[in-house]
């Protein structure tokens, strides 16, 4: 409404200003016309005055010449007399043209009569001179009649001149008045123009000020939006931690309970809890994904992947579920479709898992078909068609337009009968659009649903890099030569792991127990690569990395090592100047690939012996990770087991003492370090929720006691099992 009022005000001011300008221009033109007319009259009066003056002069000249002719009878006086008489007549004729309605007209008529008489009288004198002689002419000149005519002419000339001077004064007054009026209106016009310009200038300045104020407000709003996005990101990270911690605890302890010897009814109850927990975790993951998409945090990566391998993995993932529901699951990949593509395999898997999961959920009998087709290749880009068809309950046509909206399902009864939040398809739609693809759906109630997706992928130049198998049946790892690595790590068990691996790979390395010591070593020696733990005493990994980059001006690649597994941790490490990120517990194949990549080292492979991993022998510890790392090296297994047995009681005692001393910072640091210590025995899954809670939560006496007792109980039980394992050496 405010904007409309301003428009009306501007329109009204424009109309009023236009009429005012027209009025001023009209009056100005009128005064200029009057000024021109008065100037004409003034010139006319000047001409009348000139004609009167010439008339007097010519009368005197004619009379003087006639006297000279009579006196001297000299013919020279006759020369020009005719011209002078004609001039008198012309002047008289000009005067007779005056048309003013005043007495000057009557005087001019009388003057004309007198002048005619004077001319006739002068002619009589000349005729008398020629006929009767000089005496007769002189006698006629001597009469008072001629002088009387001359005096009368002068008298009327003076009268006419007096009257015309009055007209001259009037014309002058009119000129002055019209000039003043014209000047006044011109002044008004100039003032109005200047005033309008001032108002327009003020309005423009005011608009600019408002725009600057609006820009400032927009900047403030943008900052607030960014702050809100950051707060939301932090909130979601905290929520991820806060929600996942109890969920992981529930699922972890449920798995532990399932290992116990329990009756069938209890086992059924526990399996129900486990299934419900997994469903809840799926919903949590959907909400977190949705929040990441909304915040613009969902990144689409690009890396080579095998489309056939991906489809095979997804098919294998759902085999048990489809077998359980007695559904036929078939997958087909077009032979003309290149196998190695470049794109985000994780997001494609997420799309397929959501759609196939929905298909299984809403299909009670029949089949589910996955078809991957080649929809055309142009400039090394293939439009990959993905079709997922089921024979399920189907969707009503009027509901098809809304199924991709958030928190929407085909019918309200679907949520009650089948569960879910209505987020899955919304996330699928967003993920497809983020990959510049399209998605369509066709469905008929009672006959099934068909989702059709098209996503463009680049055709990879090289084949997908084969990741070494986690089961070391035939793993080949090359040995490194002439490469020296600086390892900044304070945890003894992790140090043992690094020593073992690097010795086996033929890798030279130096060990620093904190960031400050790492900087001292970098002053005296050059390294091919730096492995940097994030949390260390005296100087942490983030600070050390900034010192390396800014103060030392060193561009040696740095790989971060951290037990943090929150979303965005890798990006945080990269923002501090690190080149890559590896999470603990460290996986041998992953670390080897990173070292190979950043040192650009190529070497022949060496083979390792397969390791037999005992299954189900222990209730708490899991030796899978240790066996993977050791590669059958019993001496290494003995060393790290001994370190575990020695470290755990000391670490638990240190945490308890730090809490009693109210040293919360040390409590959190020790809990973080304990994650690495327990990883060698495969206790991360069980202990991670409690250790995360101690490290990240605002602890109270009750919460710390509860979390610490869980950690202590599991660690003590694990110690007994570790001692049993140690006894086998």
C-alpha positions in Angstrom: 0.0 0.0 0.0 2.8 2.4 0.8 4.3 1.9 -2.6 1.0 2.6 -4.3 0.6 5.9 -2.3 4.0 7.1 -3.4 3.1 6.4 -7.0 -0.2 8.4 -6.6 1.8 11.3 -5.0 4.3 11.4 -7.8 1.5 11.3 -10.4 -0.4 14.2 -8.7 2.8 16.2 -8.4 3.5 15.6 -12.1 0.0 16.8 -13.2 0.1 19.9 -10.9 3.6 20.7 -12.1 2.5 20.4 -15.8 -0.5 22.7 -15.3 1.7 25.2 -13.4 4.3 25.2 -16.2 1.6 25.7 -18.8 0.2 28.7 -16.8 3.7 30.2 -16.4 4.5 29.7 -20.1 1.2 31.2 -21.2 1.7 34.3 -19.1 5.3 34.6 -20.1 4.4 34.3 -23.8 1.6 36.9 -23.3 4.0 39.4 -21.7 6.6 38.8 -24.4 3.8 39.5 -27.0 2.9 42.7 -25.2 6.5 43.7 -25.0 6.9 43.2 -28.8 3.7 45.2 -29.4 4.8 48.0 -27.1 8.2 48.1 -28.8 6.4 48.5 -32.1 4.4 51.4 -30.8 7.5 53.0 -29.3 9.2 52.7 -32.7 6.1 54.2 -34.3 6.1 57.2 -31.9 9.8 57.7 -32.6 9.0 57.8 -36.3 6.1 60.3 -35.8 8.4 62.5 -33.8 11.0 62.3 -36.6 8.3 63.0 -39.2 7.1 66.1 -37.3 10.7 67.3 -36.9 11.4 66.8 -40.7 8.1 68.5 -41.5 9.1 71.6 -39.6 12.5 71.5 -41.1 11.2 71.1 -44.7 8.6 74.0 -44.2 11.4 76.2 -43.0 13.7 75.1 -45.9 11.0 75.7 -48.5 10.2 79.1 -47.1 13.8 80.0 -47.0 14.4 79.0 -50.6 11.4 81.0 -51.8 12.7 84.1 -50.0 16.1 83.6 -51.6 14.5 83.2 -55.1 12.4 86.4 -54.6 15.3 88.4 -53.2 18.1 87.3 -55.6 16.1 85.9 -58.4 18.9 83.3 -58.5 18.0 80.1 -60.2 20.1 78.1 -57.7 17.5 78.4 -55.0 15.0 76.7 -57.3 17.1 73.6 -57.4 15.9 71.0 -54.9 12.7 73.1 -54.1 10.5 70.5 -55.8 12.2 67.7 -53.7 11.7 69.6 -50.4 8.0 70.2 -51.3 7.6 66.5 -52.1 9.2 65.6 -48.7 6.8 67.8 -46.9 3.9 66.0 -48.7 5.5 62.6 -47.8 5.9 63.5 -44.1 2.3 64.8 -44.0 1.1 61.6 -45.7 2.9 59.5 -43.0 1.4 61.6 -40.2 -2.1 61.1 -41.7 -1.7 57.3 -41.2 -1.8 57.6 -37.4 -4.9 55.8 -36.3 -5.1 56.5 -32.5 -8.4 57.5 -31.2 -7.3 60.8 -29.6 -7.1 64.5 -30.5 -3.8 64.0 -32.4 -5.8 62.8 -35.4 -7.8 66.1 -35.6 -4.7 68.1 -35.2 -3.0 66.2 -38.0 -6.0 67.0 -40.3 -5.8 70.6 -39.4 -2.0 70.5 -39.9 -2.5 68.9 -43.3 -4.9 71.8 -44.2 -2.4 74.4 -43.1 0.5 72.7 -44.9 -1.6 72.6 -48.1 -2.4 76.2 -47.7 1.3 77.0 -47.1 2.3 75.1 -50.2 -0.4 76.9 -52.3 0.8 80.3 -50.8 4.4 79.5 -51.7 3.3 78.6 -55.2 1.4 81.9 -55.5 4.6 83.8 -54.5 6.6 82.0 -57.2 3.8 82.5 -59.8 3.7 86.3 -58.9 7.5 86.5 -59.3 7.3 85.0 -62.8 4.2 87.0 -63.9 4.3 90.3 -62.1 7.9 90.5 -61.1 9.9 90.9 -58.0 7.9 93.8 -56.4 4.7 91.9 -56.6 6.3 88.8 -55.1 8.0 90.8 -52.2 4.7 92.5 -51.5 3.0 89.1 -51.2 5.8 87.9 -49.0 5.4 90.8 -46.8 1.9 90.0 -45.9 1.2 88.4 -42.5 -0.7 85.5 -44.0 2.5 83.4 -44.8 3.9 84.0 -41.3 0.6 83.2 -39.7 0.4 79.9 -41.7 4.0 79.0 -40.6 3.3 79.8 -36.9 0.0 77.8 -37.1 1.9 74.8 -38.6 4.5 75.0 -35.8 1.8 75.3 -33.2 0.0 72.2 -34.5 3.3 70.3 -34.8 4.0 71.1 -31.1 0.5 70.0 -30.1 0.8 66.8 -32.0 4.3 66.2 -30.6 3.0 66.8 -27.0 0.2 64.3 -27.5 2.6 61.7 -29.1 5.0 62.1 -26.2 2.2 61.0 -24.0 1.8 57.9 -26.2 5.6 57.4 -26.0 5.5 57.5 -22.2 2.6 55.0 -22.3 4.5 52.7 -24.6 7.6 52.9 -22.4 5.5 52.2 -19.3 3.9 49.2 -21.1 7.3 47.9 -22.2 8.6 48.2 -18.6 5.6 46.5 -17.2 5.6 43.7 -19.7 9.4 43.2 -19.3 9.0 43.1 -15.6 6.2 40.6 -15.9 8.1 38.4 -18.3 11.2 38.6 -16.1 9.1 37.7 -13.0 7.6 34.7 -14.7 11.0 33.6 -16.0 12.3 34.0 -12.4 9.4 31.9 -11.2 10.1 29.3 -13.9 13.8 29.2 -12.9 12.9 28.9 -9.2 10.4 26.2 -10.0 13.0 24.3 -12.1 15.6 24.7 -9.4 13.1 23.7 -6.7 12.0 20.7 -8.8 15.6 19.7 -9.3 16.2 20.1 -5.6 13.2 18.0 -4.8 14.2 15.4 -7.4 17.8 15.4 -6.1 16.5 15.0 -2.5 14.2 12.2 -3.7 17.1 10.4 -5.5 19.4 10.9 -2.5 16.6 9.6 -0.2 16.1 6.6 -2.5 19.9 5.9 -2.6 20.0 6.2 1.2 17.1 3.7 1.5 18.8 1.4 -1.0 22.0 1.6 1.0 20.1 1.0 4.1 18.3 -2.0 2.4 21.7 -3.3 1.2 23.1 -3.0 4.7 20.0 -4.8 6.1 20.4 -7.5 3.4 24.1 -7.8 4.3 23.1 -8.2 8.0 20.3 -10.6 7.0 22.8 -12.6 4.9 25.2 -12.7 7.8 22.4 -13.8 10.0 21.4 -16.5 7.5 25.0 -17.7 7.3 25.2 -17.7 11.1 21.9 -19.5 11.2 23.2 -22.0 8.7 26.4 -22.5 10.7 24.4 -22.8 13.9 22.1 -25.3 12.1 25.1 -27.2 10.9 26.5 -27.3 14.4 23.1 -28.2 15.8 22.7 -31.0 13.3 26.2 -32.3 14.1 25.4 -32.2 17.8 22.0 -33.8 17.1 23.7 -36.4 15.0 26.0 -37.2 17.9 23.3 -36.9 20.6 20.8 -39.1 18.7 23.3 -41.6 17.3 25.0 -42.1 20.7 22.1 -43.7 22.5 21.0 -45.4 19.3 24.4 -47.0 18.8 24.4 -48.0 22.5 20.9 -49.6 22.0 22.0 -51.5 18.9 25.4 -52.3 20.4 24.1 -53.8 23.6 21.3 -55.5 21.6 24.0 -57.3 19.6 25.7 -58.3 22.8 22.5 -59.6 24.2 21.9 -61.7 21.1 25.3 -63.4 21.7 24.1 -64.6 25.0 22.4 -67.9 25.6 18.8 -66.7 26.0 15.4 -68.4 25.5 13.5 -68.0 22.2 10.9 -65.5 23.5 13.6 -63.2 24.9 15.5 -63.5 21.6 12.4 -62.5 19.7 11.9 -59.4 21.9 15.5 -58.4 21.5 15.3 -58.9 17.7 12.2 -56.6 17.7 14.2 -54.0 19.6 17.0 -54.3 17.2 14.8 -54.0 14.1 13.0 -51.0 15.6 16.3 -49.4 16.4 17.6 -49.9 12.9 14.3 -48.4 11.5 14.7 -45.4 13.8 18.3 -45.0 12.8 17.2 -45.0 9.1 14.7 -42.2 9.9 17.4 -40.2 11.7 19.7 -40.6 8.7 16.9 -39.4 6.3 16.3 -36.3 8.5 20.1 -35.5 8.6 20.4 -36.0 4.8 17.4 -33.7 4.3 19.0 -31.0 6.6 22.2 -31.3 4.7 20.4 -30.8 1.4 18.5 -27.8 2.8 21.7 -26.2 4.1 23.5 -26.8 0.8 26.0 -29.1 2.5 25.2 -32.1 0.4 28.2 -32.4 -2.0 28.2 -34.5 -5.1 31.6 -36.1 -5.5 33.0 -37.4 -8.8 35.1 -40.6 -8.9 35.3 -43.6 -11.1 33.0 -46.5 -10.2 31.7 -49.7 -11.8 28.0 -49.5 -12.5 27.7 -53.3 -12.8 29.5 -53.8 -9.6 27.3 -51.2 -7.8 24.1 -52.8 -9.1 25.4 -56.3 -8.1 26.2 -55.0 -4.6 22.7 -53.4 -4.2 21.1 -56.6 -5.5 23.0 -58.7 -3.0 22.1 -56.3 -0.2 18.4 -56.9 -0.7 18.5 -60.6 -1.6 17.7 -61.7 2.0 14.7 -59.3 2.3 13.2 -60.3 -1.0 13.7 -64.0 -0.2 12.0 -63.5 3.1 9.0 -61.9 1.4 9.2 -64.5 -1.5 9.7 -61.8 -4.1 11.7 -62.2 -7.3 14.5 -59.5 -7.6 16.2 -59.2 -11.0 18.7 -56.7 -12.2 19.7 -56.0 -15.8 22.4 -53.7 -17.2 22.5 -52.8 -20.9 25.5 -54.3 -22.6 26.1 -51.1 -24.5 26.5 -49.1 -21.3 30.2 -48.5 -20.4 31.0 -50.2 -17.1 33.3 -47.6 -15.6 31.6 -44.2 -15.1 32.6 -41.1 -13.2 30.1 -39.8 -10.6 28.9 -40.1 -7.0 28.5 -43.8 -6.5 27.4 -43.2 -2.8 24.5 -41.0 -3.8 23.5 -43.4 -6.6 23.5 -46.2 -4.1 21.4 -44.1 -1.8 18.8 -43.5 -4.6 18.7 -47.2 -5.5 18.5 -48.3 -1.8 15.6 -45.9 -1.1 13.6 -46.9 -4.2 14.2 -50.6 -3.9 13.5 -50.5 -0.2 10.2 -48.8 -1.0 9.4 -51.4 -3.7 10.0 -54.2 -1.2 8.0 -52.5 1.5 4.9 -52.0 -0.7 5.1 -55.3 -2.7 3.6 -58.4 -1.1 3.9 -60.7 -4.1 5.4 -60.7 -7.5 8.7 -59.2 -8.6 10.9 -56.2 -8.5 13.0 -55.3 -11.6 16.1 -53.1 -11.8 17.0 -52.0 -15.3 20.0 -49.9 -16.2 20.0 -48.7 -19.8 22.1 -46.5 -22.2 20.0 -43.5 -23.1 22.6 -42.0 -25.4 26.2 -40.9 -25.4 27.5 -37.5 -26.3 30.9 -36.0 -25.7 32.1 -38.7 -23.3 28.9 -38.3 -21.3 26.3 -41.1 -21.1 22.7 -40.5 -20.1 22.2 -43.5 -17.7 18.6 -44.7 -17.5 17.5 -46.3 -14.2 14.1 -48.0 -14.1 12.8 -49.7 -11.0 9.5 -51.6 -11.4 7.5 -53.4 -8.8 4.1 -55.3 -8.7 3.1 -53.7 -5.5 0.0 -51.8 -4.2 0.5 -48.9 -6.7 -0.4 -45.2 -6.3 -3.5 -43.3 -7.2 -3.0 -40.9 -10.2 -4.1 -37.8 -8.2 -1.4 -38.6 -5.6 1.5 -38.9 -8.1 2.2 -35.2 -8.1 2.8 -35.0 -4.3 4.8 -38.2 -3.5 8.1 -36.3 -3.9 7.1 -33.7 -1.4 8.5 -33.9 2.1 6.5 -35.7 4.8 4.0 -36.8 2.1 2.8 -40.4 1.4 0.2 -41.6 -1.0 -2.4 -42.1 1.8 -2.5 -41.5 5.5 -3.1 -45.2 6.1 0.3 -45.9 4.5 2.1 -44.5 7.5 0.1 -46.5 10.0 0.3 -49.7 8.0 3.8 -49.6 6.5 5.6 -47.0 8.6 8.0 -44.3 7.4 8.0 -40.5 7.4 7.6 -39.7 3.7 11.1 -38.4 3.4 12.7 -41.1 1.3 11.3 -40.1 -2.1 11.9 -36.4 -1.3 15.6 -37.2 -0.7 15.7 -39.3 -3.8 14.2 -36.4 -5.9 16.7 -33.9 -4.4 19.7 -36.3 -5.0 18.7 -36.9 -8.6 18.3 -33.1 -9.2 21.7 -32.4 -7.5 23.2 -34.8 -10.1 21.5 -32.9 -13.0 19.1 -35.8 -13.6 15.4 -36.3 -14.0 12.9 -38.6 -12.2 9.4 -39.6 -13.3 6.9 -42.0 -11.8 4.2 -44.1 -13.4 1.8 -46.2 -11.3 -1.6 -47.9 -11.3 -3.3 -49.0 -8.1 -3.1 -52.8 -7.6 -0.7 -53.3 -10.5 2.5 -51.7 -9.3 4.8 -48.7 -9.7 7.6 -47.7 -12.1 10.2 -45.1 -11.3 12.2 -43.8 -14.3 15.5 -41.9 -13.6 18.0 -40.4 -16.0 21.4 -39.2 -14.7 24.3 -38.0 -16.9 27.6 -39.6 -16.0 31.1 -39.0 -17.6 32.6 -42.1 -19.1 35.8 -42.8 -17.1 39.1 -42.9 -19.1 40.6 -45.5 -16.7 39.1 -48.5 -14.9 38.0 -48.3 -11.3 40.8 -48.7 -8.8 40.5 -52.1 -7.1 40.4 -51.7 -3.3 42.4 -54.4 -1.5 40.2 -57.0 0.3 39.8 -56.7 4.0 40.3 -60.5 4.2 44.0 -61.0 3.6 43.6 -64.2 1.6 45.7 -62.9 -1.3 46.5 -59.3 -0.6 49.5 -57.7 -2.3 51.1 -54.6 -0.8 54.2 -53.0 -2.3 57.2 -52.0 -0.2 58.3 -48.4 -0.2 61.9 -47.4 -0.6 63.8 -44.0 -0.2 60.7 -42.5 1.5 60.8 -41.0 5.0 57.6 -40.1 6.8 57.1 -38.0 10.0 54.5 -39.5 12.3 53.0 -37.2 15.0 51.1 -39.6 17.4 51.0 -39.8 21.2 49.1 -43.1 21.6 51.4 -46.1 22.3 49.2 -48.6 20.6 48.9 -46.5 17.5 52.6 -46.0 17.6 53.1 -49.8 17.6 50.6 -50.1 14.7 52.6 -47.6 12.7 55.9 -49.2 13.5 54.6 -52.6 12.5 53.1 -51.5 9.2 56.0 -49.3 8.2 58.6 -51.9 9.0 56.7 -54.4 6.9 56.4 -51.9 4.0 60.1 -51.0 4.2 59.2 -47.4 5.1 61.6 -45.1 6.9 59.9 -42.9 9.5 60.5 -40.6 12.5 58.1 -40.5 15.5 57.0 -37.3 17.3 54.7 -37.5 20.4 53.2 -34.0 20.0 52.9 -31.1 17.5 55.7 -29.1 19.0 58.2 -32.0 18.7 57.0 -32.5 15.1 57.9 -28.9 14.3 61.3 -29.3 15.8 61.9 -32.4 13.5 60.7 -30.4 10.5 63.3 -27.7 11.2 66.2 -30.2 10.8 64.9 -32.7 8.2 62.8 -32.9 5.1 60.0 -35.6 4.9 58.0 -37.0 2.0 54.8 -37.1 4.0 53.5 -36.2 7.5 50.9 -38.2 9.4 49.4 -35.8 12.0 47.2 -36.9 14.9 44.5 -34.2 15.7 44.5 -34.4 19.5 48.0 -34.4 21.1 49.4 -32.9 24.3 51.3 -29.5 24.2 50.3 -28.7 20.6 47.4 -30.3 18.7 47.4 -31.3 15.1 45.4 -28.3 13.8 47.8 -25.8 15.4 50.9 -27.7 14.3 49.6 -27.8 10.7 49.0 -24.1 10.6 52.5 -23.6 11.9 53.9 -25.8 9.2 52.0 -24.0 6.5 52.3 -20.4 7.7 55.5 -20.1 9.7 57.7 -22.8 8.1 56.2 -22.3 4.6 56.3 -26.0 4.2 54.1 -27.7 1.5 54.8 -31.3 2.5 51.5 -33.3 2.3 49.8 -33.8 5.6 47.3 -36.6 6.4 45.2 -36.0 9.4 44.5 -39.0 11.8 41.5 -38.7 14.1 39.0 -40.7 16.0 36.3 -38.1 15.1 33.8 -39.5 12.7 31.3 -36.6 12.5 30.2 -35.2 9.2 32.3 -32.3 8.1 35.5 -33.5 9.9 37.3 -34.0 6.6 36.4 -30.6 5.4 37.6 -29.0 8.7 40.9 -30.8 8.3 41.3 -29.6 4.8 40.5 -26.0 5.8 43.4 -26.0 8.2 45.8 -26.9 5.4 45.8 -30.7 5.6 45.7 -32.7 2.4 43.6 -35.7 3.4 41.9 -37.3 6.4 41.9 -40.9 7.7 39.7 -42.0 10.6 40.8 -44.3 13.4 41.0 -47.2 13.8 43.3 -46.9 10.8 42.7 -49.4 8.0 45.9 -50.7 6.4 44.7 -50.7 2.8 43.4 -47.1 3.1 46.6 -45.8 4.7 48.7 -47.6 2.1 46.8 -46.1 -0.7 47.1 -42.6 0.8 50.9 -42.9 1.2 51.2 -44.3 -2.3 49.1 -41.4 -3.7 50.9 -38.6 -1.9 54.4 -39.9 -2.4 53.6 -40.9 -6.0 55.5 -44.2 -5.4 55.3 -47.2 -7.6 56.9 -50.5 -6.5 56.6 -54.2 -7.0 54.1 -56.1 -4.8 54.9 -58.5 -2.0 52.5 -61.2 -0.9 51.2 -61.8 2.5 49.9 -65.0 4.2 46.2 -65.4 4.9 45.3 -65.2 8.6 42.7 -67.4 10.3 40.5 -65.2 12.5 38.7 -67.0 15.4 35.0 -66.4 15.2 32.7 -66.3 18.2 35.5 -67.1 20.6 35.1 -63.9 22.7 32.0 -62.0 23.9 33.6 -58.5 23.9 36.9 -58.2 22.0 37.0 -58.7 18.3 40.4 -59.6 16.8 39.4 -59.0 13.2 41.2 -55.6 13.0 44.3 -56.9 14.8 44.6 -59.8 12.4 44.2 -57.6 9.4 47.0 -55.4 10.6 49.3 -58.1 11.8 49.1 -60.2 8.6 50.0 -63.3 10.7 52.8 -61.5 12.6 52.4 -63.1 16.1 55.1 -60.9 17.6 53.1 -57.8 16.7 49.9 -59.3 18.1 51.6 -60.1 21.3 53.1 -56.6 21.6 49.9 -54.7 21.1 47.9 -57.1 23.3 50.5 -56.5 26.1 50.2 -52.8 25.6 46.4 -53.0 25.7 46.5 -55.0 29.0 48.9 -52.4 30.5 47.3 -49.3 29.2 43.6 -49.9 30.0 43.8 -49.8 33.8 46.1 -46.8 33.7 43.8 -44.9 31.3 40.7 -45.7 33.4 42.4 -44.6 36.5 43.6 -41.4 34.8 40.0 -40.5 33.7 38.6 -41.1 37.1 41.3 -39.0 38.8 40.9 -36.2 36.3 37.2 -36.2 37.0 37.8 -36.1 40.8 40.2 -33.2 40.2 37.5 -31.4 38.2 39.8 -31.3 35.2 37.1 -31.7 32.5 39.5 -30.9 29.7 41.8 -33.8 30.6 38.7 -36.1 31.0 37.7 -35.4 27.5 41.2 -35.7 26.1 41.7 -39.1 27.9 38.4 -40.4 26.6 39.4 -39.4 23.1 42.8 -41.2 23.4 41.1 -44.3 24.8 39.3 -44.7 21.5 42.6 -45.5 19.8 43.7 -47.8 22.6 40.6 -49.9 22.5 40.5 -50.0 18.7 43.2 -52.7 18.5 40.8 -55.1 20.3 37.8 -54.2 18.1 35.9 -52.4 20.9 35.0 -49.2 19.0 31.5 -50.2 18.2 30.7 -51.1 21.8 32.5 -48.2 23.5 32.2 -45.4 20.9 28.8 -44.2 22.2 29.9 -43.9 25.8 33.3 -42.4 24.9 31.7 -39.9 22.6 29.3 -38.9 25.3 32.2 -38.3 27.8 34.2 -36.4 25.1 31.4 -34.1 23.7 28.6 -33.8 26.3 28.2 -31.3 29.1 28.8 -33.8 31.9 27.1 -33.9 35.2 28.1 -36.2 38.1 25.2 -38.6 37.3 25.9 -38.7 33.5 29.7 -39.1 33.9 29.2 -41.9 36.4 26.7 -43.7 34.1 28.9 -43.4 31.0 32.2 -44.2 32.8 30.7 -47.2 34.5 29.7 -48.6 31.1 33.2 -48.0 29.8 34.8 -49.4 32.9 32.6 -52.5 32.9 33.2 -53.3 29.2 37.0 -52.6 29.5 37.4 -54.8 32.6 35.5 -57.7 30.8 37.7 -57.1 27.7 40.8 -57.2 29.8 40.0 -60.7 31.0 39.4 -61.8 27.4 42.6 -60.0 26.2 44.6 -61.9 29.0 43.1 -65.2 27.7 44.2 -64.3 24.2 47.7 -63.2 25.5 48.1 -66.6 27.1 48.0 -68.2 23.7 51.4 -66.8 22.7 
